[in-house]
Amino acid sequence: MIEIHALSRAYAGAGTAPRQVFERLSLTVARGEYVAIVGASGIGKSTLLNLIAGLDRPDSGTVVVDGVDLATCDDDALTELRRNRMGFVFQAFHVLPYLSVAANVALPLALQRRHGPDADARVAAMLGRVCLGGRGDARPAELSGGELQRVAIARALVHRPAVVLADEPTGNLDPASARQAIGLLRDAVKRDGATGIIATHSRAAAASADRVLKLTADGLREHAAGEDHGDDVD
């Protein structure tokens, strides 16, 4: 479960007043729930995901992830929480260029010291699910942008995390691959009773969610059916 209460975050500008990203924002996402957050570019969707993942710190308010109040965690505890309980699909992939595709996907398992045939089988199965079976020995430089995104999705899900966060997970995918990727993310949340949040501009991606919330300058609100997402791409 993710519980956010009265969350505020502002960034200082060069020689200007701080820019308030959001103020006193609250949100609860239950186990087994898959939520999409939409909104215009620059409104703070990525910032919100980074705060939930403990990659950024709020100015005020609380973030509780899987029963852990992030404010009580030092950097080591946050790293352990992300390693063991979270899967994150970054907009910029963050696939390591010096590792093979299989080794990239296996990273969450390796960090948990899970090696051997069972780990190898899980990696192979996940690569098959993202249509990269047989590409495990390839290097990231040999893959297209869409394939790299699929590697990132496989890596985020391979250790069956309790919390799945995805920042524009379909931004580099063709429509067919995007549908498959969103299906993988949703199925992982539902199968494992995880908590899932995606930030997206895609109507198709948002349509797969249990709830769609729109982030605006005034905070989060339920997104009405048929309403523009803000900077829609499809």
C-alpha positions, 0 to 999 in steps of 0.5 A, a space after each residue: 500500500 502507498 499512503 501519502 499525506 499533505 505532501 509538498 515539494 518546491 524547487 529553488 530557481 536560479 535567482 527566482 522564487 521557489 517553484 511549488 510543484 505541489 502542496 499538501 497533496 494526499 493519495 492512497 493506493 491499496 494493495 492490488 490496485 493499479 492507478 494511472 496519473 495523468 497531467 501536463 508535461 512539467 506538472 510534477 508526475 515524475 517528481 511524485 514517483 521519485 518521492 514515492 520511491 525515496 529518490 527525492 525528499 519532500 519539503 513536508 508531508 509523509 510518504 508510507 510505502 508498504 508500511 514503511 514511513 520513508 521519513 524514518 529511513 536513512 539512505 541505506 534503508 531506502 536503498 534496501 527498501 527499493 531493492 527488496 520491495 520496489 520495481 521502477 520503470 524509468 522514462 530514461 531506461 537506465 539500462 546498464 550498457 556494459 551488461 548483457 540484456 539478461 544481466 540487466 534484467 537479473 540485477 534485482 535478483 543479484 542484489 538480493 543475492 539470488 543466483 543459480 538455475 531458479 534465478 536464470 529461469 525467472 530471467 528467461 521467462 521474463 525476457 520471453 514475456 517482453 518478446 526478447 527471448 533469445 536476446 539475453 546475450 545481446 548488449 544494450 547498444 544492439 537494441 532499439 529504444 523500444 527494446 530497451 524499454 522492454 528490458 527496463 520493464 522486465 527488470 522492474 518486474 522480475 523480483 515480483 516487487 510489492 510496489 510497481 512504479 512506472 514513468 511513461 512506460 510506453 513512451 518509446 513503444 509502438 502501439 502493439 508493444 505498448 499494449 503488451 507492456 501495459 498488460 505486463 505491468 497490470 498483470 504483475 500488480 494483480 497477480 502479486 497483490 502489488 501496488 501499482 502507479 504509472 505516470 503517463 500521457 497515453 490514453 490507452 495506458 491510462 485506460 487500463 488502470 483501476 483509477 485515473 487521477 489527474 495532477 494539476 496545479 491544485 493537486 490530484 483529482 479523479 479524472 472524468 471519462 472523456 476528459 483530456 489528459 493534458 498533453 495526450 499522445 494518443 
